[in-house]
Amino acid sequence: MFVLHSHLPFARLAGRWPHGEEWIHEAATETYIPLLNALYDLKEKGLHYRLTIGITPTLAEQLADPLVLDHLDEYLDMRIAAAARDVDIFAPGSAMKSYGHPLDAINQDEAAIREQMNRLAGSPALPVEMVEEPQPYVAALARWYHDWYQQVKTSFHERFQRDLIGAFRQLQDAGYIEIMASAATHAYLPLLSRDSSIFAQVRIGIDTHERLFGQKPRTFWLPECAYRPAFEDETGTLRRGLEDFLKAEGIRLFFSDTHTITGGRPVGVTTGDVIGPYGAVRRRYDVPQSETTTQRSATTYQPYWVADAHGESSGVAVIGRNPITGHQVWSGEIGYPGDFDYREFHKRAGTSGLQYWRVTGDRVDLAHKDLYHPDWAACKVDQHAEHFVHLVGDLLREYAHAHGRPGLVASNYDTELFGHWWFEGVNWLAQVLTYFTNAGDIELVTASEYLAANPPQETLALPESSWGAGGKHFTWDNHETHWMWDPIHESEGRMEDLVARFAHPTADELRVLNQAARELLLLQSSDWPFLVTTGQAREYAIQRFNQHLERFNRLADSLFNDTPDVEAADQFNAIDSLFPTIDYRLFHAQ
């Protein structure tokens, strides 16, 4: 079971480069459109693959937004133009059409380039690190990028008719993929103070999913795999476990990290050994590991019913992430993306921002990276796809032999790992799906398919946990982010008070109340503390957090003062326009 989780912050009209809406444009260009191309290609070849993919409501709203899509067109045109300029820069006076197929130029120039670099490297007067990049080869790579971006744009317009949500929906309706629902703005649910906010996050997320994808979801992605069991708060009130909120909405299944199921020390993503933004956490902090829980016989190879507050089956199942396949793909140390022939993510050309280099070697400084070779990378894709299929087969056979029953390998990843962080990842995934579909003893399944055919045989009490660094809440609640939670909790209480006060609002009050609810949802987004912790966009995240807090308080103050600020509500709605059918009453006290 491949499980891909797709999410990006709400960034519509909230900045462009380096932080803001271009996050959406980059991910659509490098991940979502290439992934759709790969999935449709496999479908047209007659391969009946299965894939489970989550598209969070925040991301789905943006991918369906006409303004964001117009800006995506502008972004693609900019990338195409940048590649064309690089062709002229690195091959002055040469028309792009004279290069023919980019790989032809690459292969043709390689021997001469290597000879020149070897000769220069042997000269004591000219060390190898000072050698300029071979310009004809870079020009050929620029042409390769030009054609690649042009193909993405053509697919966006002609193959998918500028409707990416519709393209995913068609694959869902044809039975190739299952699309998971998630919380409205990817809030970190265990740290919210009011059950009314958890209820609203879940309900609005599911309502948005039904509106955009046309089906009631059966599977739910808990943001950051963050789980909270039932507990008594400081007043002695029983707070419901997250499974209770999901069950009330007809959800049958969610996913957790490995240690949530098996006990023991957190592994994989939680240790910081990971490609992508999660890998930045350990480098910036001495991350405290969550306390080691007792190792238990529970396994990620089987589903379990989640125990409710009384230790009985809640009727909601959980499946844990397989640690071995997760580590093999996502690890920054041994994962496939770190192969020396894959494209280097972190080095970009000053002329265009294009990435012309490969990983080159373990711990090789960015200044000394070798040039990227798409044909070399393609060979590694096939090798790694075959290796992964054998790995999964070995794991399943070993489990079946030891336990006398078939097992499940759930391989859970951020979708943006494929294509964006690991440029070749989409091609790898397509090749793996092809191999699995043709394998005789391995069955690809979606989450709901598997649960229907293999209902859990045991009930399991889950601990409070996440797949964040350390296995608990550190990534979202630490010495740099702790200050964010009091304003969030205060706003949650104010929203409950507004619902109680305005049982029968006027038309103006209704507009202000609904926009206040949108601003609260955006304030609760887990993205803001996450970006502060990783340091990727610290100042931007703080600015966005304070912006939504100020907007919520301005609207709430106007309502409490009986002067609903309709002008401000409309102004904020022009930017924060997601969830058009929102009902503020969902934040009623639980």
C-alpha positions as CSV (number, residue, x, y, z in Angstrom):
1,M,0.0,0.0,0.0
2,F,1.6,3.2,-1.2
3,V,0.2,6.1,0.9
4,L,1.1,9.6,-0.3
5,H,0.3,12.7,1.8
6,S,0.0,16.0,-0.1
7,H,0.0,19.3,1.7
8,L,1.2,22.8,1.4
9,P,0.3,25.9,3.4
10,F,-2.4,28.3,2.3
11,A,-0.4,30.8,0.4
12,R,-2.9,32.3,-2.1
13,L,-2.0,36.0,-2.6
14,A,0.4,35.7,0.4
15,G,3.7,36.4,-1.2
16,R,5.6,34.9,-4.1
17,W,9.3,34.1,-4.3
18,P,11.0,33.0,-2.1
19,H,8.0,32.2,0.2
20,G,4.4,32.1,-0.6
21,E,2.4,31.1,-3.6
22,E,5.4,29.8,-5.5
23,W,5.4,26.9,-3.1
24,I,2.2,25.8,-4.8
25,H,3.6,26.5,-8.3
26,E,6.8,24.6,-7.7
27,A,5.0,21.6,-6.3
28,A,2.4,21.5,-9.1
29,T,5.2,21.8,-11.7
30,E,7.6,19.3,-10.1
31,T,5.3,16.9,-8.3
32,Y,1.5,17.0,-9.0
33,I,1.5,17.4,-12.8
34,P,4.3,14.9,-13.4
35,L,2.6,12.5,-11.0
36,L,-0.7,12.8,-12.9
37,N,1.2,12.3,-16.1
38,A,2.8,9.1,-14.8
39,L,-0.5,7.7,-13.4
40,Y,-2.4,8.5,-16.6
41,D,0.4,6.9,-18.7
42,L,0.1,3.7,-16.6
43,K,-3.7,3.7,-16.9
44,E,-3.4,4.1,-20.7
45,K,-1.0,1.1,-20.8
46,G,-3.7,-1.0,-19.2
47,L,-2.0,-1.3,-15.8
48,H,-4.5,-1.7,-12.9
49,Y,-2.4,-0.1,-10.2
50,R,-3.7,1.1,-6.8
51,L,-2.5,4.1,-4.8
52,T,-3.8,5.9,-1.7
53,I,-3.2,9.7,-1.8
54,G,-4.2,12.4,0.6
55,I,-4.8,15.9,-0.7
56,T,-5.5,18.2,2.2
57,P,-8.4,20.7,1.9
58,T,-6.0,23.6,2.0
59,L,-4.0,22.3,-0.9
60,A,-7.1,21.2,-2.8
61,E,-8.7,24.6,-2.5
62,Q,-5.6,26.2,-3.9
63,L,-5.2,23.7,-6.8
64,A,-8.9,24.5,-7.7
65,D,-8.5,28.3,-7.4
66,P,-8.5,30.1,-10.8
67,L,-6.1,32.8,-9.6
68,V,-3.6,30.3,-8.3
69,L,-3.8,28.5,-11.7
70,D,-3.3,31.7,-13.6
71,H,-0.2,32.3,-11.5
72,L,0.9,28.8,-12.2
73,D,0.8,29.5,-15.9
74,E,3.0,32.6,-15.3
75,Y,5.4,30.5,-13.3
76,L,5.8,27.9,-16.0
77,D,6.3,30.7,-18.6
78,M,9.1,32.1,-16.4
79,R,10.8,28.7,-16.0
80,I,10.6,28.1,-19.8
81,A,12.0,31.6,-20.5
82,A,14.8,31.1,-17.9
83,A,15.9,27.9,-19.5
84,A,15.9,29.5,-22.9
85,R,18.1,32.4,-21.6
86,D,20.5,29.9,-20.2
87,V,20.9,28.2,-23.6
88,D,21.9,31.6,-25.0
89,I,24.2,32.4,-22.1
90,F,26.1,29.1,-22.2
91,A,26.0,28.7,-26.0
92,P,26.1,32.3,-27.3
93,G,24.8,32.7,-30.8
94,S,23.4,29.2,-31.0
95,A,19.7,28.8,-31.7
96,M,18.0,26.4,-29.4
97,K,16.7,24.3,-32.2
98,S,20.2,23.4,-33.3
99,Y,20.8,21.1,-30.3
100,G,18.4,18.4,-31.4
101,H,17.5,16.0,-28.6
102,P,19.1,17.3,-25.4
103,L,20.5,13.9,-24.5
104,D,22.2,13.7,-27.9
105,A,24.2,16.8,-27.1
106,I,24.9,15.6,-23.6
107,N,26.3,12.3,-24.7
108,Q,28.2,13.9,-27.6
109,D,29.9,16.4,-25.3
110,E,30.7,14.1,-22.4
111,A,34.0,12.6,-23.6
112,A,35.5,16.0,-24.6
113,I,34.3,17.6,-21.3
114,R,35.9,14.8,-19.2
115,E,39.1,15.0,-21.1
116,Q,39.3,18.8,-20.6
117,M,38.5,18.6,-16.9
118,N,41.1,15.8,-16.3
119,R,43.7,17.7,-18.1
120,L,43.0,20.9,-16.2
121,A,42.8,19.1,-12.9
122,G,46.4,17.9,-13.4
123,S,47.7,21.4,-13.6
124,P,49.0,22.8,-10.3
125,A,48.3,26.3,-11.5
126,L,44.6,25.6,-12.0
127,P,43.0,23.4,-9.3
128,V,39.9,21.4,-10.3
129,E,37.6,23.4,-8.0
130,M,38.4,26.5,-10.0
131,V,37.5,25.0,-13.4
132,E,34.5,26.7,-15.0
133,E,31.5,24.5,-15.8
134,P,31.7,23.1,-19.4
135,Q,29.4,25.6,-21.1
136,P,28.2,23.5,-24.1
137,Y,27.1,20.8,-21.7
138,V,25.3,23.2,-19.5
139,A,23.6,24.7,-22.5
140,A,22.4,21.2,-23.4
141,L,21.0,20.7,-19.9
142,A,19.3,24.1,-20.2
143,R,17.6,22.9,-23.4
144,W,16.6,19.7,-21.6
145,Y,15.0,21.8,-18.9
146,H,13.3,24.0,-21.5
147,D,11.7,20.9,-23.0
148,W,10.8,19.4,-19.7
149,Y,9.0,22.6,-18.5
150,Q,7.3,22.9,-21.8
151,Q,6.0,19.4,-21.5
152,V,4.6,20.1,-18.0
153,K,2.8,23.2,-19.4
154,T,1.4,21.2,-22.3
155,S,0.1,18.5,-20.0
156,F,-1.4,21.1,-17.7
157,H,-3.4,22.7,-20.5
158,E,-4.1,19.9,-23.0
159,R,-4.1,16.7,-21.0
160,F,-5.7,18.0,-17.8
161,Q,-7.5,21.1,-19.1
162,R,-6.1,23.2,-16.3
163,D,-8.2,21.1,-13.8
164,L,-5.8,19.2,-11.6
165,I,-8.4,18.4,-9.0
166,G,-10.6,17.0,-11.7
167,A,-7.7,14.9,-13.0
168,F,-7.3,13.3,-9.6
169,R,-11.0,12.8,-9.2
170,Q,-11.2,10.9,-12.5
171,L,-8.6,8.5,-11.4
172,Q,-10.5,8.1,-8.1
173,D,-13.8,7.4,-9.9
174,A,-12.1,4.9,-12.2
175,G,-10.8,2.9,-9.2
176,Y,-7.1,3.6,-9.5
177,I,-6.6,5.8,-6.5
178,E,-8.3,6.4,-3.2
179,I,-8.2,10.0,-2.1
180,M,-7.9,10.6,1.7
181,A,-9.5,13.4,3.6
182,S,-7.7,15.5,6.2
183,A,-8.2,18.3,8.7
184,A,-9.3,21.6,7.1
185,T,-6.0,23.6,7.5
186,H,-3.7,20.8,8.6
187,A,-4.0,21.8,12.2
188,Y,-1.9,19.9,14.8
189,L,-4.9,18.5,16.5
190,P,-3.5,17.1,19.8
191,L,-2.4,20.7,20.8
192,L,-5.7,22.4,20.2
193,S,-7.4,23.3,23.5
194,R,-11.1,23.0,22.5
195,D,-12.8,20.0,21.1
196,S,-15.0,22.4,19.1
197,S,-11.9,23.2,17.1
198,I,-11.1,19.6,16.5
199,F,-14.7,18.9,15.5
200,A,-14.6,21.9,13.1
201,Q,-11.3,21.0,11.6
202,V,-12.5,17.4,10.9
203,R,-16.0,18.3,9.6
204,I,-14.9,21.2,7.4
205,G,-12.1,19.0,6.0
206,I,-14.6,16.3,5.1
207,D,-17.1,18.7,3.7
208,T,-14.4,20.2,1.5
209,H,-13.3,16.8,0.3
210,E,-16.9,15.8,-0.7
211,R,-17.4,19.1,-2.5
212,L,-14.2,18.8,-4.6
213,F,-13.9,15.1,-5.0
214,G,-17.5,14.0,-5.1
215,Q,-17.3,11.1,-2.7
216,K,-17.6,10.7,1.1
217,P,-14.1,9.7,2.3
218,R,-13.5,6.5,4.3
219,T,-9.8,7.2,5.1
220,F,-8.4,10.2,7.0
221,W,-4.8,11.5,7.2
222,L,-4.2,12.9,10.7
223,P,-1.9,15.9,10.1
224,E,1.6,14.9,11.0
225,C,0.3,11.5,12.0
226,A,-0.4,13.3,15.3
227,Y,-2.7,11.3,17.6
228,R,-4.3,12.0,20.9
229,P,-6.2,9.4,23.0
230,A,-9.0,10.2,25.3
231,F,-8.0,11.8,28.6
232,E,-9.3,13.8,31.6
233,D,-8.3,17.5,31.5
234,E,-7.5,19.5,34.6
235,T,-11.2,20.1,35.3
236,G,-11.9,16.4,35.3
237,T,-13.7,16.6,32.0
238,L,-13.3,13.6,29.7
239,R,-11.8,14.7,26.4
240,R,-12.5,12.4,23.5
241,G,-9.8,10.6,21.5
242,L,-9.3,11.7,17.9
243,E,-10.8,8.4,16.7
244,D,-14.2,9.5,18.2
245,F,-14.3,12.6,16.0
246,L,-13.4,10.5,12.9
247,K,-16.0,7.8,13.7
248,A,-18.7,10.4,14.0
249,E,-18.0,11.4,10.4
250,G,-18.0,7.9,8.9
251,I,-14.2,7.5,8.8
252,R,-13.0,3.9,9.2
253,L,-9.2,4.2,9.0
254,F,-6.2,6.5,9.7
255,F,-2.4,6.1,9.7
256,S,0.2,6.4,12.4
257,D,3.9,6.3,12.6
258,T,5.7,3.0,13.5
259,H,6.4,3.6,17.2
260,T,2.8,4.4,17.8
261,I,2.0,0.8,17.0
262,T,5.1,-1.1,18.1
263,G,6.3,0.9,21.0
264,G,10.0,1.4,21.5
265,R,12.1,4.3,20.2
266,P,10.9,6.4,17.3
267,V,12.5,5.6,14.0
268,G,12.8,7.0,10.5
269,V,11.2,10.4,10.1
270,T,11.1,11.0,13.8
271,T,14.9,10.7,14.1
272,G,15.5,13.5,11.6
273,D,17.3,11.2,9.1
274,V,15.1,12.2,6.2
275,I,15.1,13.9,2.8
276,G,13.1,17.1,2.7
277,P,12.1,19.8,5.3
278,Y,11.8,17.3,8.2
279,G,15.5,16.7,7.9
280,A,16.2,20.3,8.9
281,V,14.9,19.8,12.4
282,R,17.7,17.7,13.9
283,R,20.3,20.0,12.4
284,R,18.9,23.0,14.1
285,Y,18.1,21.4,17.5
286,D,19.1,18.8,19.9
287,V,15.8,17.0,19.6
288,P,14.5,15.3,22.7
289,Q,13.4,11.8,22.0
290,S,10.1,10.8,23.4
291,E,10.3,8.4,26.3
292,T,10.8,4.8,25.2
293,T,7.6,2.9,25.5
294,T,7.4,-0.8,26.2
295,Q,8.1,-2.8,23.0
296,R,5.0,-4.8,22.2
297,S,4.0,-7.5,19.8
298,A,1.8,-5.3,17.7
299,T,3.1,-4.9,14.1
300,T,2.8,-2.6,11.2
301,Y,2.1,-5.6,9.0
302,Q,-1.5,-5.8,10.4
303,P,-4.3,-3.3,11.0
304,Y,-5.8,-2.7,14.5
305,W,-9.0,-1.4,15.9
306,V,-8.2,1.7,17.9
307,A,-9.3,1.4,21.6
308,D,-11.7,3.9,22.8
309,A,-11.8,5.5,26.3
310,H,-13.1,2.3,27.8
311,G,-10.5,0.0,26.1
312,E,-13.1,-1.3,23.6
313,S,-12.9,-1.2,19.9
314,S,-13.9,2.2,18.5
315,G,-14.7,0.9,15.1
316,V,-11.9,3.0,13.6
317,A,-8.8,1.2,12.4
318,V,-5.2,2.3,12.4
319,I,-2.3,1.1,10.1
320,G,1.3,1.9,11.0
321,R,4.0,3.0,8.6
322,N,6.4,0.3,7.6
323,P,9.8,1.5,8.9
324,I,12.0,-0.4,6.5
325,T,10.5,0.8,3.3
326,G,10.1,4.2,4.8
327,H,13.8,4.4,5.6
328,Q,14.8,3.0,2.2
329,V,13.1,5.8,0.3
330,W,13.1,8.7,2.8
331,S,16.4,8.4,4.6
332,G,19.0,11.1,4.1
333,E,21.7,8.5,4.7
334,I,20.8,5.4,2.9
335,G,17.7,6.5,0.9
336,Y,17.5,6.3,-2.9
337,P,17.4,10.1,-3.3
338,G,21.0,10.4,-1.9
339,D,22.4,8.4,-4.8
340,F,25.3,10.2,-6.4
341,D,23.8,10.3,-9.9
342,Y,20.5,11.9,-8.8
343,R,19.9,15.6,-9.2
344,E,21.2,17.8,-6.4
345,F,18.3,19.8,-4.8
346,H,20.3,22.5,-3.0
347,K,22.5,24.0,-5.7
348,R,21.0,26.3,-8.3
349,A,22.4,28.4,-11.1
350,G,22.7,32.1,-10.4
351,T,21.5,32.8,-13.9
352,S,18.2,31.1,-13.7
353,G,17.7,29.1,-10.5
354,L,17.9,25.9,-12.5
355,Q,19.6,22.8,-10.9
356,Y,22.4,21.6,-13.1
357,W,24.3,19.4,-10.7
358,R,24.1,15.9,-9.3
359,V,24.6,14.7,-5.7
360,T,28.1,13.6,-6.8
361,G,29.2,12.1,-3.5
362,D,28.6,11.7,0.2
363,R,29.2,15.0,2.0
364,V,30.6,16.7,-1.1
365,D,30.5,20.4,-0.7
366,L,28.0,22.3,-3.0
367,A,30.9,24.1,-4.6
368,H,32.3,20.8,-5.9
369,K,29.2,19.2,-7.3
370,D,29.5,17.5,-10.7
371,L,27.1,18.2,-13.5
372,Y,23.8,16.3,-13.7
373,H,23.3,13.5,-16.3
374,P,19.6,12.7,-16.9
375,D,20.5,9.4,-18.6
376,W,22.7,8.3,-15.7
377,A,19.8,9.1,-13.3
378,A,17.4,7.1,-15.4
379,C,19.5,4.0,-15.1
380,K,19.5,4.4,-11.3
381,V,15.7,4.8,-11.3
382,D,15.2,1.4,-12.8
383,Q,17.8,-0.2,-10.5
384,H,16.2,1.3,-7.4
385,A,12.7,0.4,-8.5
386,E,13.7,-3.2,-8.9
387,H,15.5,-3.2,-5.6
388,F,12.4,-1.8,-3.8
389,V,10.1,-4.5,-5.3
390,H,12.4,-7.2,-4.2
391,L,12.7,-5.6,-0.7
392,V,8.9,-5.5,-0.3
393,G,8.6,-9.1,-1.6
394,D,11.2,-10.3,0.9
395,L,9.5,-8.5,3.8
396,L,6.1,-10.0,2.9
397,R,7.4,-13.5,2.4
398,E,9.3,-13.4,5.7
399,Y,6.2,-12.2,7.6
400,A,4.0,-14.8,6.0
401,H,6.5,-17.6,6.7
402,A,6.9,-16.5,10.4
403,H,3.2,-15.9,11.1
404,G,1.3,-18.1,8.7
405,R,-0.8,-15.3,7.3
406,P,-0.3,-12.6,4.7
407,G,0.9,-9.2,5.8
408,L,0.7,-5.6,4.7
409,V,3.5,-3.2,3.9
410,A,2.2,0.4,4.2
411,S,4.8,2.8,2.7
412,N,3.9,6.3,3.7
413,Y,5.6,9.4,2.3
414,D,5.0,13.1,1.6
415,T,4.0,13.4,-2.0
416,E,6.3,16.3,-2.5
417,L,9.3,14.0,-1.8
418,F,8.7,12.7,-5.3
419,G,9.6,15.2,-8.0
420,H,10.3,18.2,-5.9
421,W,12.8,17.0,-3.3
422,W,13.8,13.9,-5.3
423,F,13.5,14.9,-8.9
424,E,13.5,11.4,-10.3
425,G,11.1,10.2,-7.6
426,V,8.0,10.3,-9.8
427,N,9.6,8.1,-12.5
428,W,10.8,5.7,-9.7
429,L,7.2,5.5,-8.4
430,A,5.8,4.8,-11.8
431,Q,8.3,2.1,-12.4
432,V,7.6,0.5,-9.0
433,L,3.9,0.5,-9.6
434,T,4.5,-1.2,-13.0
435,Y,6.7,-3.9,-11.4
436,F,4.1,-4.5,-8.6
437,T,1.2,-4.6,-11.0
438,N,3.0,-7.4,-12.9
439,A,4.2,-9.3,-9.9
440,G,2.3,-12.5,-9.2
441,D,2.6,-12.7,-5.4
442,I,2.3,-9.0,-4.4
443,E,-1.0,-7.2,-4.5
444,L,-1.3,-3.4,-4.7
445,V,-4.2,-2.2,-2.6
446,T,-5.8,1.1,-1.5
447,A,-6.5,1.7,2.2
448,S,-10.3,1.1,2.1
449,E,-9.9,-2.0,-0.2
450,Y,-7.5,-3.6,2.3
451,L,-9.6,-2.8,5.4
452,A,-12.8,-4.2,3.8
453,A,-11.0,-7.5,2.9
454,N,-8.9,-7.7,6.1
455,P,-10.8,-6.3,9.1
456,P,-8.6,-6.1,12.2
457,Q,-8.5,-9.0,14.6
458,E,-7.2,-7.1,17.6
459,T,-7.8,-3.8,19.5
460,L,-4.9,-1.6,20.4
461,A,-4.6,1.4,22.8
462,L,-2.5,4.1,21.1
463,P,-0.2,6.6,22.9
464,E,-0.1,10.3,22.2
465,S,2.4,10.6,19.3
466,S,3.3,12.0,15.9
467,W,5.8,11.4,13.1
468,G,7.6,14.6,14.0
469,A,11.1,14.8,15.4
470,G,11.3,12.9,18.7
471,G,8.0,11.1,18.1
472,K,5.8,13.6,19.9
473,H,5.0,17.3,19.7
474,F,8.5,18.9,19.8
475,T,8.5,20.1,16.1
476,W,5.3,22.2,16.8
477,D,5.8,23.1,20.5
478,N,9.4,24.0,21.5
479,H,11.2,27.1,22.9
480,E,10.8,28.9,19.5
481,T,7.1,28.2,19.0
482,H,5.6,27.8,22.4
483,W,4.4,31.4,22.4
484,M,2.1,30.6,19.5
485,W,-0.2,28.3,21.5
486,D,-1.7,30.8,24.0
487,P,-3.1,33.1,21.3
488,I,-4.5,30.0,19.4
489,H,-6.2,28.7,22.6
490,E,-7.6,32.2,23.5
491,S,-9.0,32.5,19.9
492,E,-10.6,29.1,20.2
493,G,-12.5,30.2,23.3
494,R,-13.5,33.5,21.7
495,M,-14.9,31.6,18.7
496,E,-17.0,29.4,21.0
497,D,-18.3,32.6,22.7
498,L,-19.2,34.1,19.3
499,V,-21.2,31.0,18.3
500,A,-23.1,31.1,21.6
501,R,-23.8,34.8,21.3
502,F,-24.9,34.9,17.7
503,A,-27.5,32.1,17.4
504,H,-29.5,34.1,14.8
505,P,-27.1,36.5,13.1
506,T,-28.1,39.2,10.6
507,A,-26.7,38.9,7.0
508,D,-23.8,41.3,7.9
509,E,-23.0,39.5,11.1
510,L,-23.0,36.1,9.2
511,R,-20.4,37.4,6.8
512,V,-18.2,38.5,9.6
513,L,-18.7,35.4,11.6
514,N,-17.8,33.1,8.7
515,Q,-14.7,35.0,7.9
516,A,-13.6,35.0,11.5
517,A,-14.0,31.2,11.4
518,R,-11.8,31.1,8.3
519,E,-9.1,33.2,10.0
520,L,-9.2,30.9,13.0
521,L,-8.7,27.8,10.9
522,L,-5.7,29.5,9.1
523,L,-4.3,30.5,12.5
524,Q,-4.4,26.9,13.6
525,S,-2.4,25.6,10.7
526,S,0.5,23.5,11.8
527,D,2.6,25.0,9.0
528,W,3.5,28.2,11.0
529,P,5.2,26.5,14.0
530,F,6.7,23.9,11.6
531,L,8.3,26.5,9.4
532,V,9.7,28.3,12.5
533,T,11.2,25.1,13.8
534,T,12.8,24.1,10.6
535,G,14.0,27.6,9.9
536,Q,12.9,27.3,6.2
537,A,10.8,30.4,6.3
538,R,10.8,31.6,9.9
539,E,10.0,35.3,9.5
540,Y,7.4,34.5,6.9
541,A,5.7,32.0,9.1
542,I,5.6,34.4,12.1
543,Q,4.3,37.2,9.9
544,R,1.5,34.9,8.6
545,F,0.6,33.7,12.0
546,N,0.3,37.2,13.4
547,Q,-1.6,38.3,10.3
548,H,-4.3,35.7,10.8
549,L,-4.4,36.4,14.5
550,E,-4.9,40.1,13.9
551,R,-7.6,39.5,11.3
552,F,-9.5,37.1,13.6
553,N,-9.3,39.5,16.6
554,R,-10.4,42.5,14.5
555,L,-13.5,40.6,13.3
556,A,-14.2,39.2,16.7
557,D,-13.8,42.5,18.4
558,S,-16.3,44.1,16.0
559,L,-18.9,41.4,16.7
560,F,-18.5,41.7,20.5
561,N,-18.8,45.5,20.2
562,D,-22.0,45.0,18.1
563,T,-20.4,46.8,15.1
564,P,-19.7,43.9,12.7
565,D,-16.9,45.0,10.4
566,V,-18.3,43.9,7.0
567,E,-15.7,45.9,5.1
568,A,-12.8,44.1,6.8
569,A,-14.5,40.7,6.4
570,D,-14.8,41.3,2.7
571,Q,-11.3,42.6,2.4
572,F,-9.9,39.5,4.2
573,N,-12.2,37.2,2.2
574,A,-10.7,38.5,-1.1
575,I,-7.4,36.9,0.1
576,D,-8.4,34.1,2.5
577,S,-11.3,32.8,0.3
578,L,-11.1,29.1,1.0
579,F,-14.0,27.1,2.3
580,P,-16.9,29.0,0.5
581,T,-19.6,27.0,2.3
582,I,-18.2,27.3,5.8
583,D,-20.6,27.6,8.8
584,Y,-19.2,29.3,11.9
585,R,-21.7,27.3,14.0
586,L,-19.4,24.3,13.7
587,F,-17.3,25.8,16.4
588,H,-20.0,25.3,19.0
589,A,-18.9,24.2,22.4
590,Q,-18.6,20.4,22.7
